[in-house]
Amino acid sequence: MFENRALAYEGRMRAPMHTGPITIPVVVHVVHNPAFPAENISAAQVESQIAVLNQDFRATNLDRVGVPTVWTDRIADCRIQFALATTDPDGNATDGITRTATAKTFFSAEADDVKATATGGADPWPSDEYLNLWVCADPQTAPGNSILGYAQFPGGPVDTDGVVIATTCFGTIGTATAPFHLGRTTTHEVGHWLSLRHIWGDDGSGCSGGDLVDDTPNQATQNFGKPQFPHISCNNGPDGDMFMNYMDYTDDAAMFMFTTGQSLRMNACLDGPRASFLVAARAPAGDLRPAVSSMVAEATPGRGEAAAPRSVPSTNSSSSGGAGAVADLEGEVALLRSLLDEINGVLARAPHWSAPGTR
C-alpha cells in the first residue's frame, strides 16, 4: 500500500496530505560507558545534530551550492523538520535526551542490544510518537566490523524502531570525527527511517537495482570519499552518479541534497506507515532548538552501515490550540485515507484469489 501511495505521489496522480512542514519529536538516547567519559556527549553536540537534520531536510544547508548545475532543479525542501522532545511519555518536561550508563564497549546491529536496558542499552520511547535516536560507541554488524550507524525501515517491531549512530559521527562538535563530522550519517539513516533506499539500489556492483525514485540516476555501486563530477557508471553519462545525494556513502562534506522524488517518497511514508506523526504532539517552529553546524571537512575513505526492514504501527496523541486542532485533523484524515488504501488494495486483489488446487 505504501509503494502504491509513493508511486502515485511521484507520478503526480495524488498529492501529499499535509501542505506545511511537519515537525517530528526526537528523543536521543545517549548510551555511554563511564570508563570512556567522552561517550557521554554534551547537549550542545546533540543540538548540533538536530540543527543539521533541519538544514538538510529543509534544503537550507549552505553547502548545497556544491550540487552540479544539471541537478540544482532537483534539490528538494522535504517539508520535514525535527525538534528535541519537550514532553516525555509520562507528560513530564524533558530536554529530549536520556543518558544510560553501560558496561558495554560495543553494540551489535544484529542483536539490537543498544535498544533495551536488559541488554545494556536504553529502552525506546513510544515509536509512534517519537523518533528514537540511539548514540553509542562502536556499533558493529559482526565482531570487529564497525559501522557508522543503521536504521529500521517502516514495517516491523515497535520496540526496535529508530536509528542508531556511532558517537564519533553524531553532530558537528565534541566527539564527531572527520570525515563523518558534519552530521550526515544521521541524515542518511533518518532517510532510511522514512523509507529511502540507497541510491545505487543495493544490487552489488550491477546496474539492475534501483531506489524506486525516478529522479536519481541509476549507478553501479556506492561511492566513497569525495568523487569528482562527473563519475559515470551504468551508462549514466554524461552526468553520471548523483554521489552528492545523502543516500550515497560519500564523506559528509561531499553530500548535499535530497531530490524531489525522494521528498515525495518520504512524505508518502508520513502519510502512510508513519502517519501517527501527523497527529502526535508537534513542537511549534519557534521551539526548534537552534544550533549552527560547521561545513568544513577532511577527506578520508569509508562509510559503513547496516539497515533492517522494520517499522511501527500507527496510533495517535492529541495536541492543543488552533494549530494543534489542524494538526489533529490532518492526522486523522491521513490515518483514514491510509486505512481506505488498505481496503482498496484488498478489494483489488480479491479477483486473483483462488481456492487450493486451482490457479
C-alpha positions as CSV (number, residue, x, y, z in Angstrom):
1,M,0.0,0.0,0.0
2,F,2.9,2.3,0.8
3,E,4.6,1.7,-2.5
4,N,1.3,2.4,-4.4
5,R,1.0,5.7,-2.5
6,A,4.6,6.6,-3.2
7,L,4.2,5.8,-6.9
8,A,1.0,8.0,-7.1
9,Y,2.8,10.9,-5.4
10,E,5.8,10.7,-7.7
11,G,3.5,10.4,-10.8
12,R,1.6,13.5,-9.6
13,M,-1.6,11.4,-9.5
14,R,-2.0,12.3,-5.9
15,A,-0.6,15.0,-3.6
16,P,0.8,14.7,-0.1
17,M,-1.9,15.2,2.6
18,H,-0.1,17.8,4.6
19,T,0.8,21.1,3.0
20,G,3.0,22.8,5.6
21,P,6.2,21.3,7.2
22,I,5.7,18.6,9.8
23,T,7.8,18.6,12.9
24,I,8.9,15.2,14.3
25,P,9.7,15.0,18.0
26,V,13.0,13.4,18.7
27,V,14.5,11.6,21.7
28,V,18.2,11.0,21.8
29,H,19.3,8.1,24.0
30,V,22.9,8.6,24.9
31,V,24.3,5.2,25.9
32,H,27.8,5.6,27.4
33,N,30.5,3.6,29.2
34,P,31.7,5.6,32.2
35,A,35.2,4.3,31.6
36,F,35.2,6.5,28.5
37,P,33.7,9.9,29.6
38,A,33.7,11.3,26.1
39,E,30.9,8.9,25.1
40,N,28.5,10.8,27.4
41,I,28.2,13.6,24.7
42,S,27.0,17.0,25.6
43,A,23.6,18.5,25.0
44,A,25.3,21.0,22.6
45,Q,26.5,18.1,20.5
46,V,23.0,16.7,20.4
47,E,21.6,20.0,19.4
48,S,24.1,20.4,16.6
49,Q,22.8,17.2,15.1
50,I,19.2,18.4,15.3
51,A,20.3,21.6,13.5
52,V,21.9,19.6,10.7
53,L,18.8,17.5,10.2
54,N,16.7,20.6,9.9
55,Q,19.1,22.2,7.4
56,D,19.3,19.0,5.3
57,F,15.6,18.1,5.2
58,R,14.6,21.7,4.5
59,A,17.3,22.4,1.9
60,T,18.8,25.3,3.9
61,N,22.3,23.7,4.2
62,L,24.8,26.2,2.8
63,D,26.9,23.5,1.1
64,R,24.0,22.7,-1.3
65,V,25.8,25.1,-3.7
66,G,28.1,22.1,-4.4
67,V,25.3,20.4,-6.3
68,P,26.2,20.3,-10.0
69,T,24.1,22.7,-12.1
70,V,22.4,19.9,-14.0
71,W,20.7,18.8,-10.8
72,T,20.0,22.0,-8.9
73,D,16.4,22.0,-10.1
74,R,16.0,18.6,-8.2
75,I,17.1,19.9,-4.8
76,A,14.1,19.4,-2.5
77,D,12.8,21.0,0.6
78,C,11.2,17.9,2.1
79,R,9.0,19.9,4.4
80,I,10.1,17.7,7.3
81,Q,11.8,19.1,10.4
82,F,12.9,17.9,13.8
83,A,12.8,19.1,17.4
84,L,14.0,17.5,20.6
85,A,11.0,16.4,22.6
86,T,9.8,18.7,25.3
87,T,7.4,16.2,27.0
88,D,8.3,12.6,27.9
89,P,5.8,9.7,27.5
90,D,4.5,10.4,31.1
91,G,3.8,14.0,30.3
92,N,6.8,15.4,32.2
93,A,9.0,18.1,30.9
94,T,12.2,16.9,29.2
95,D,15.1,18.1,27.2
96,G,14.7,15.2,24.8
97,I,17.9,13.5,25.9
98,T,18.2,10.3,28.0
99,R,21.5,9.1,29.4
100,T,22.2,5.5,30.2
101,A,25.5,4.1,31.7
102,T,26.6,0.7,30.3
103,A,29.5,-1.7,30.8
104,K,29.5,-2.5,27.0
105,T,32.3,-1.3,24.8
106,F,30.4,-2.1,21.5
107,F,26.9,-3.0,20.3
108,S,25.5,-5.5,17.8
109,A,23.3,-4.3,15.0
110,E,22.0,-7.8,14.6
111,A,21.1,-8.2,18.2
112,D,19.9,-4.5,18.5
113,D,21.2,-4.6,22.1
114,V,21.6,-0.9,22.4
115,K,17.8,-0.6,22.2
116,A,16.9,-2.2,25.6
117,T,18.1,-1.7,29.2
118,A,18.0,-5.5,29.6
119,T,20.9,-5.8,27.1
120,G,23.0,-2.9,28.2
121,G,21.2,-0.2,26.2
122,A,18.2,2.1,26.7
123,D,14.5,1.3,26.2
124,P,12.8,3.3,23.4
125,W,10.1,5.9,24.0
126,P,6.8,5.1,22.1
127,S,8.0,4.9,18.5
128,D,4.6,6.1,17.0
129,E,5.2,9.4,18.9
130,Y,8.9,9.9,18.9
131,L,11.8,9.3,16.5
132,N,14.2,7.3,18.8
133,L,17.9,8.0,18.1
134,W,20.4,5.9,20.0
135,V,24.0,7.2,20.2
136,C,26.6,4.7,21.3
137,A,30.2,3.7,20.8
138,D,31.1,1.2,18.1
139,P,28.0,-0.3,16.6
140,Q,29.0,-3.5,14.7
141,T,27.4,-5.8,12.2
142,A,29.8,-8.6,13.3
143,P,32.7,-8.7,15.8
144,G,35.3,-6.3,14.6
145,N,33.2,-4.9,11.8
146,S,32.4,-1.4,13.0
147,I,29.8,0.7,11.2
148,L,28.7,4.4,11.4
149,G,25.0,3.6,12.0
150,Y,21.9,1.7,11.0
151,A,18.2,2.3,10.7
152,Q,14.9,0.5,10.8
153,F,12.7,0.8,7.7
154,P,8.9,1.1,8.1
155,G,7.3,-2.3,8.6
156,G,8.5,-4.1,11.8
157,P,8.6,-4.2,15.6
158,V,7.9,-1.1,17.6
159,D,10.4,-1.9,20.3
160,T,13.4,-1.6,17.9
161,D,12.1,1.2,15.7
162,G,14.5,4.0,15.2
163,V,18.1,4.9,14.3
164,V,21.5,4.0,15.8
165,I,24.5,6.3,15.3
166,A,28.1,5.9,16.4
167,T,29.3,8.5,18.9
168,T,32.1,9.6,16.5
169,C,29.8,10.7,13.7
170,F,26.9,12.3,15.6
171,G,26.5,16.1,15.3
172,T,29.3,18.5,14.4
173,I,31.2,19.1,17.6
174,G,32.6,17.1,20.6
175,T,33.3,13.5,19.6
176,A,32.3,14.0,15.9
177,T,35.4,13.0,13.9
178,A,36.3,13.7,10.3
179,P,35.4,12.8,7.6
180,F,32.0,12.0,9.3
181,H,31.7,15.1,11.5
182,L,29.0,17.1,9.8
183,G,26.0,15.1,11.0
184,R,25.3,13.5,7.6
185,T,25.3,9.9,8.9
186,T,22.2,10.7,10.9
187,T,20.6,12.5,7.8
188,H,21.3,9.3,5.8
189,E,19.9,7.0,8.4
190,V,16.8,9.1,9.1
191,G,16.3,8.9,5.3
192,H,16.1,5.1,5.7
193,W,13.7,5.5,8.6
194,L,11.5,7.5,6.3
195,S,11.7,4.7,3.6
196,L,14.5,5.9,1.4
197,R,16.8,3.3,-0.1
198,H,20.4,3.5,-1.1
199,I,20.8,5.5,-4.3
200,W,22.6,2.6,-6.1
201,G,19.8,0.1,-5.4
202,D,21.8,-2.4,-3.3
203,D,22.5,-4.7,-6.2
204,G,26.2,-5.2,-5.6
205,S,28.1,-3.6,-8.5
206,G,25.5,-4.4,-11.1
207,C,23.1,-1.9,-12.8
208,S,19.8,-3.8,-12.3
209,G,18.8,-2.4,-9.0
210,G,17.1,0.9,-8.1
211,D,16.0,3.1,-5.3
212,L,12.3,3.3,-6.5
213,V,12.8,7.0,-7.2
214,D,12.8,8.3,-10.8
215,D,14.9,11.4,-10.5
216,T,18.0,9.7,-9.0
217,P,20.2,8.3,-11.8
218,N,20.9,4.6,-11.7
219,Q,24.5,3.9,-10.6
220,A,26.6,0.8,-10.3
221,T,27.5,0.9,-6.6
222,Q,28.2,3.1,-3.6
223,N,30.7,6.0,-3.8
224,F,33.2,6.8,-1.0
225,G,35.3,9.8,-0.2
226,K,34.9,12.9,-2.4
227,P,34.4,11.8,-6.0
228,Q,34.9,14.3,-8.9
229,F,31.9,15.2,-11.1
230,P,31.1,13.5,-13.4
231,H,31.6,10.0,-12.1
232,I,30.0,7.7,-14.8
233,S,28.7,4.2,-14.2
234,C,25.8,2.1,-15.6
235,N,25.9,4.1,-18.9
236,N,24.5,7.1,-17.0
237,G,26.6,9.7,-18.8
238,P,27.1,12.5,-19.4
239,D,26.2,13.5,-15.8
240,G,26.9,10.1,-14.1
241,D,26.3,9.2,-10.5
242,M,24.4,11.6,-8.1
243,F,27.1,10.9,-5.5
244,M,26.3,14.1,-3.6
245,N,23.0,12.7,-2.6
246,Y,22.5,11.9,1.1
247,M,21.7,8.3,0.3
248,D,25.2,7.5,-1.1
249,Y,28.2,6.7,1.1
250,T,30.4,9.7,0.4
251,D,32.1,11.8,3.1
252,D,29.9,14.2,5.0
253,A,31.5,17.1,3.2
254,A,30.6,15.6,-0.2
255,M,26.8,15.1,0.2
256,F,24.4,18.0,-0.1
257,M,20.9,17.0,-1.3
258,F,17.6,15.1,-1.4
259,T,15.7,15.1,-4.6
260,T,12.1,15.9,-5.3
261,G,11.3,12.2,-5.9
262,Q,12.9,11.3,-2.5
263,S,11.0,14.0,-0.8
264,L,7.7,12.7,-2.2
265,R,8.6,9.1,-1.1
266,M,9.3,10.3,2.4
267,N,6.1,12.3,2.6
268,A,4.2,9.2,1.3
269,C,5.7,7.4,4.3
270,L,4.5,10.1,6.6
271,D,1.0,9.9,5.1
272,G,1.1,6.1,5.3
273,P,3.1,3.8,7.7
274,R,4.3,6.7,9.8
275,A,1.0,8.7,9.8
276,S,0.9,8.7,13.6
277,F,3.4,11.6,13.4
278,L,0.7,13.8,11.8
279,V,-1.3,13.6,15.0
280,A,1.5,13.3,17.6
281,A,2.1,16.5,19.6
282,R,4.4,18.7,17.5
283,A,6.6,21.5,18.7
284,P,5.9,24.9,17.1
285,A,8.5,26.1,14.6
286,G,9.9,28.6,17.1
287,D,10.6,25.8,19.5
288,L,13.2,24.1,17.3
289,R,16.4,24.2,19.3
290,P,18.9,26.4,17.4
291,A,22.4,25.3,16.6
292,V,25.0,26.1,13.9
293,S,26.9,23.3,12.1
294,S,30.3,23.8,10.5
295,M,30.6,22.9,6.8
296,V,34.3,22.0,6.8
297,A,35.7,18.5,6.4
298,E,38.8,16.5,5.7
299,A,38.9,13.7,3.1
300,T,39.3,10.0,4.2
301,P,37.5,6.9,2.8
302,G,34.8,4.7,4.1
303,R,31.2,4.7,5.3
304,G,29.8,1.6,7.0
305,E,26.2,0.8,7.7
306,A,23.5,-1.7,8.2
307,A,19.8,-1.3,7.7
308,A,16.9,-3.7,8.6
309,P,13.4,-3.6,7.0
310,R,11.3,-3.0,10.1
311,S,8.9,-0.4,11.4
312,V,6.0,0.7,13.6
313,P,2.1,0.8,13.6
314,S,0.2,4.0,13.9
315,T,-1.6,5.4,16.9
316,N,-2.3,9.0,17.9
317,S,-2.0,11.5,20.6
318,S,-3.5,14.9,20.9
319,S,-2.2,18.5,20.7
320,S,-3.9,21.7,21.8
321,G,-4.7,25.1,20.4
322,G,-5.8,26.1,16.9
323,A,-2.6,24.8,15.2
324,G,-2.9,21.6,17.2
325,A,-6.5,21.1,16.1
326,V,-5.5,21.5,12.5
327,A,-2.6,19.0,13.0
328,D,-5.0,16.5,14.7
329,L,-7.5,16.9,11.8
330,E,-4.7,16.4,9.2
331,G,-3.5,13.3,11.0
332,E,-7.0,11.8,11.4
333,V,-7.6,12.3,7.6
334,A,-4.2,10.7,6.9
335,L,-5.0,7.7,9.0
336,L,-8.4,7.3,7.5
337,R,-7.1,7.5,3.9
338,S,-4.3,5.1,4.8
339,L,-7.0,2.6,6.0
340,L,-9.0,3.2,2.8
341,D,-5.9,2.4,0.8
342,E,-5.5,-0.9,2.6
343,I,-9.2,-1.7,1.9
344,N,-8.9,-0.8,-1.7
345,G,-5.8,-2.9,-2.0
346,V,-7.6,-5.9,-0.6
347,L,-10.5,-5.4,-3.0
348,A,-8.1,-5.0,-5.9
349,R,-6.5,-8.3,-5.1
350,A,-9.8,-10.2,-4.5
351,P,-10.4,-11.3,-8.1
352,H,-7.0,-13.0,-8.1
353,W,-7.6,-15.2,-5.1
354,S,-8.3,-18.8,-5.8
355,A,-9.2,-22.0,-4.0
356,P,-6.5,-24.5,-3.1
357,G,-5.5,-26.6,-6.1
358,T,-6.6,-24.0,-8.6
359,R,-4.7,-21.3,-10.5
